[in-house]
Amino acid sequence: MIKSEYVIVICLFFNTQLLSQHLQGHWMKYGSIEDAGFSTDGLREAKDYFDSTNAVAMLLVKNGYIVDFWGDIERKYKCHSIRKSVLNALYGLQVKNATIDIGETIGEIGINEKVELTKLEKSAQIKHLLTTRSGIYLEAALQPDVGESPKRGSYKPGEKQYYNNWDFNVLGTIYNEKTGSDIFVDFDSFIAKQIGMQDFDVIDGTYEYDGTSLHPGYPLKMSACDLARFGQLYLQMGNWNGKQIIDTSWVEQSFTPYTVADNMGNQATGYGYLWWIQDRPNEPKRYFALGWGEQYLGIFPEENIIIVLRADSYFEEYFKERDREQLIKMIFEANISKASENTDLVPYESQKKSIKQVRLSEKQLSNFEGEFELHRNEIPGINDRFKITYSETGLIIEDLHYVYKFRLIPIAENEFFIEDIELYLTFKTDKSGNKTNPEIRTFR
């Protein structure tokens, strides 16, 4: 990081100490778009453009307050590779308490794979995995299509950047082994609850083994509201309500470009520790987390702005990079002045869909446990086979869509609303009381 950037970081740190004080509870919103320093007409034009794309949600935050939002910002969508920036926070915590040393090699840790790792591969350090420069080119769960990988042994660790999910997935393995805990449990305890995330649940994260590797991916779901809070934590250099959740030094290291982003066409100029960096002349500098289909969390430190964009990848309605960049450009063109110092703030009112639930007894709910098969399935991305488990928190459906888990909300004796993916599940009951003939629909 160059010296001028340290000036920005120091100024930002002291300013955001004040900004974080209002974030103890729910989001607050500017009384008007003009109070936030934005042009109403400019944001209206941006909204019209948003409506012409496949984006399903946008949340704009300035100085820690909501300026505007479009779509369902409380619905939990798949994060895809945003999961990697989420893991960055947990590494920051464990590096601070010396549970993890990013200078340690995977050979010293004892990382194995289905194929034997070479001596050169075992010399890769955790910091090389964090910057996707391990020099290990093996098959990995959830690997995106970023072009053909180099041949094994063609580069030493630290020598070349290649966006390889093997690096990222092994980071998850290392975290769980070093801590004796679980990524999602720890994120909930050490991050989500600490910064007041409203929607995140431990079951929103899961592990994906696809047979290619010993090391699973760790996909998760999250709402735009919660992603914005996560971004705000980094904008405030890890500080929340006066408490240093993540060390400022770790945030600085994470936002340092260790590599040129040369095999990802996502506008990034560099890559830090699990965060993308964009720094071009005459453009707002940004740090961002990015997932497949343009799941996007952008942090703009010089403007104190957070932008979250979401696409509904449950049903493959992907956003496009050019649309994302055009929309961000239009939003910034609408940012015409500083926010008013005397603005009236109002609480953000939840827009969550109201689902009329029915109360079922513990015995009634437990009767739905088991493995089931759909005899008719015309919904893309929905598996024919799934299972339902019951716990004290209610029913959870698994294996319906990929490896994700969803809560079942009872809306009738034999009918459920499937949270997040927003489908409906119904059963019939035979003479013996067994649940049969499950059916999944997009409408009730």
N, C-alpha and C positions, 0 to 999 in steps of 0.2 A: 504494500500500500504506500503511495507516495505521500509526501508531507502535507500537501494541500488537502488531501482527503482526511488526514487526522484533524485538521481544523474543523471540517464539516462534522466529523464524528463527535468532537468535543462539544461544539455548539448544539448539535442535535441532542446530545445526551442531557444537557441541562434544560433545554426547552421541553423535552418530552417527560421530564420529571413532573412538570406541571400538568401536561396533557393526560398523564395516566391516572390522575386522581379521580376523574369522573368515571373511570371505567370499572369501578368496583361492582356495579350491578349490570343492568341491561344497557344496551346501546342507547345513546342520546342522539337526537337528530336536529339539524339546523331547522329553525322555524320556517325558513324560506331558502330557496336555491341562491337568491341574490345575497343573503346574509353570509353564505359560504364563499362568496366571491366568484360565483359562476353565473354565466349567462343562461337565463331560462330558455331563450330561443336556441342557444347553442346546444344545450343538453337535450332539447326537444328534437333537434335534427339528429343528434347522436342516437336518441331512442328510436327514431324512425329507421335509422340504419341498422340498429340492433334487431329490430323487428323483421328486417329483410334477410336475416341470417338464421343459422341453426342454433344460435346461442339461446339458452333458456333462463339465465340469471346473470345479473350484473349488480355489484355493490360498490359504491364509491364513497370513500371515507377521506375526510380532510381534517387535519389537526385532531384526530381521534373521534370526530363526530360524523355521523352519516349525512352525506349531502343528498344522495338520491339512490334509488334501487329499482331494478326492473326484474320481473319474473319472481320465481319462488326462491328466496334467499335462505329459507330455513329447511328446505328439502335436502336430504343428504344424497349427493351424487358420488359416483366413483371418482377417486382422486388420481388413479393411475400413478404416474411417476412423481407426483407431488409428495408421495409417501417418502421419498428420499430426503427432501428438505425437512419433513417432519422428524425423521430419524436424526437429522443433524442436531436438533435440540437436545435429544437424549444423550448423544455423544458429548455435547458440551457439558452436561451435568456430570457425566462419568469421568471425563478428562479432569474436571475440576477436583473431584474427590479421589483422583488417582486410581480409580478402578480400571480405567483404560488408559494405556500409553500408546499414542498414535505412532510412535516410533518403533513399536514392536512388530516383528515380522509374522506372517501367517505360519511360517515354519515353527517359530518359537511357540506360537499359540497352539499348534497341533491341528491346523485345518487340513482336512482330507477331501478327496473328491472321488467320483466313480473311476476316474482314470488317475494313475499315480502322478502327483505333481513333481515337476523337475526341481533340482536344486535352485535353479535361477528363479523359478516361479515362487518357491518357498521363501525367497529373499524379499518378496514384496512386503512393504510395510502398510500398516493401517492407513497412514496418510496418503499412500498411493491409491488405495481403494476409495478414499473420500474424494479424491480428485479425478477418478476414473483413468488412472495412469498406471495400473498394476502390471501391465505387460502380460497378463494372463488371458488367453483367448480361448475360452471353453464355452460349451453350450450352457445356457442359463434359462431358468424359468422366467417367463414374461418378457423375453428379449424383444425389443422393438426392431423394426426393419430400418437399420441405419447404414446399410451397405455391408459388403463382405468384410469380415474381420481379417486382421493380419494373421499370418501363420504363427503357430506356437513357436516361441523362442526367437522370434524375429526382432524383438525389442526388449531391452532391460526394463525392470520396474522404474517408473519415473521418467522414462525416456519419451513416451508418446501417449497422447490422449486418444482413447477410443471408448465410445459410450457403450460399455459392456455391462449388462445387468449381472454378470457373475460377480463383479466387484461389489455392487450394491447389495445383492442378496447375501453375500458372505458377511458384509457389515452387520446384517440382521442376525446371522448366526453368532458372530463374535459378541454382539451386544448381549444376547440371551445367555450365552455360555459364561461370559465374564461377570455378569450381574446375578446369575441364577434366577433371573426374573423373566418378564415377558414385555416385549415392545409396547403392546397396547395397554397393558395394565399400568406400566410405568408412565406412559404418555398421559393416561387419564389422571393418575395421581399427581405427577410432578409438573405437568403443563396445563392440561385442560381445566382441571379444577382450580388451579392457581390463578388462571386468568379469566375465569368465569365463562368458559365455553358453555353454551346453552343446549346444544344438540348432541354432542359426541357421547358415544357409549362404547364400552370395551368391545362389545360384539360387532362394532362397525369395522374392526380389523380382523384379518384372518391370514392364514398361510396357504400358499399355493405350491404344491409339488406337482410337476408335470412329467416326471420320469427322466428328465435330462440331466439332473444334478442332485446332489445331496442337500443343496441349500435352497430353501424355498423363497419365493417372493413373499411380500407381506402387504398385499393390497388392503386399502381401507376406503371408507366412505366418510364424507364430511360436508357440512353445509357451508354456503358462502359466508354466513354470519360468523361461524367458527373459524373459517380460514382467514377472514379479515382480522379477527382477534389475534390469531397466530402471527400474521404479518405485522400487526401493530406492535407485538412484543419485540420483533426484530427491528422495527422502525425506532423503537425506544431503547435500542441497544441492550435488550434483555431485561429491562427494568419494568416492573409493574406495580403501581401504587407504592412506590418507594422501596420495593423489595427486588433485589437483583436475582431474578429467576435463572437467567443464563449469564455467565460472565461477559462483560463488554469485550474483553480480549478475544473470547471465542467467536463472538459475532463479527468482530473485525477480521479475524483469520478466515472465517467462513465466506466473507464478502471480498476476499482478496483473490484476484484472478491468477491462478497458478498455471493455467493452460489456455491456449487459444481454442475456442470452440469451432473445430474445423470439420466436424462430420454431422452437425445438426443444423438444419435450416430453420432456426427459430429466432432469428434476429440477435442472438447472443453473441457477444464478442469474447467472452471468457467464461471460465468455470472455476468456482472456488471449492469449498467443502460442501458438496451436495446442493449448492445454489448456483443458478445462472446469473451472469453479470452482463449488462449491456451499457456500454460507455462509448458513445459516438459524439463527435462535435455537433453542436446545434440541436441536440436531442436531450430530453430529460434523462438523466442517469437513473438506472434502475437495477434492482436485484429482483430475481423472480424465480418462482417454483412453477414447473410446467409439467402437465400430464397429457397423455394421449387424447386426441380430440379437442385440444386447446382448453383443458382444465388449467386455469391460470390464476396465480396470485402474484401481483406486481407491487413492489415497494419502491416508492419514489422519494428518497430521503430529502432532497433539496426543496421539494414542494410539500413535504409532510402529507403525502397522499398514498392511499392504498386503493388498488383496483382489483376486484375479483370477478372473473368471468367463468361461467360454467356451461357445459354441454351435457345433454342427456345421453351418455354412452351406454346406458342400460339397453337402449334400442338403436344404438349406432347412429344417432343424429349428431354427427360431429361438427364442431365449429371449424373454421379455416384460419390458418395463420394470417393471410392477407386481410381477412375481415377483422381479426383481433387487432392487428396493427392499425388499421384504418379507424377502428372504433376508439382505440386509445388516443390516436391523433386528434380525433374530433372532441373527445372529452377534454384534452389539454387545451385545445383552442377555445373551449368554453370557459376555461379557468382564467378569468380576466383580471382579478384583483385579489388582494388579501381578504381573509374573512373579517367580517365586522367584529369589533371588540365588544359590542353591546348587543350581541344577538340573543334572541330568545330561543332557548333550547327546549325541545319537547321529547318525551320518551318515545322510542320506537315502539310502535304497536305491532304485536305479532300478527303475521299474515297466514299463519298455519291453517290448513284446511281443518274444518271442524268435523270430526268423525264421531257420529253418535254410537257410543259403545253400549253393549249390553253386559250385564254382570253374569258370569258363569262360575259355578262352584269349582273348587279344586278338582273334584272328581270328574266333573264334566270336561274340564280342560285336559286332564290327564288321559281321557279317552281318545284324544286326537293324536297321542304319541304313536310313532311308528313310521314305517317306510311305505311310500305310496307310488303309484304309477298313473300318469295321465293316459287315458285311452284316446283322447283327441286333443291335439295341441297345435294351434295355428299361430302362436305368438313367437316371433323371432327371438332367439336368445334364451328361451325358456326350455329347461331340460324336462324330459319325460318322467324321470324318476327324481324323487326328493324325499326328505325325511323331516319329521317334526319332533322336536324335543320339548319337554316341559320342565320348568324350574320355578322357583318361588317368584320370579319376576314375570312369568307368563310363558306363552308359547313362542318358539322360535322355529322358523322354517330354514332348512339348509339344503344346499345343492340344487336349488331351483334355478338360480342364475349364477353360473360360474361357481366360485367358492364362497360367495357372500352369504351372510346370514341376515335375516329380516325378522322383525317382530310381527306377530299376527295379532291384530286388534279385532276382538269378537264384535260383530255388528248384528248377528242373529244367532240362533242356537247352533246352526250348522254352516255359518258363513263368516268369513274373515276379510278384513282389509289388510293387505300386505304393505307394511310401512316402507317408505323410501322408494321402492320400485313402483308402488301405487297400482297394484293389481288386486283382483278379488278372487278369493278361493272359496268354493262351496263343496259340501259333501252331501251324500244321501245316507240314510241309516237303514240297515236291513232289519229283519224281524228280531235278530239277536242283539240289536243295538250297536253293531259294528259300523264304523264309518267306511263308506264305499264310494266309488265313482267320483273321485275328486275332479273338479273342473276349475280351470283358471280362466278368468275373463278380464278384459280391459275396462269393463263397466259393470255396474251392479245391476 
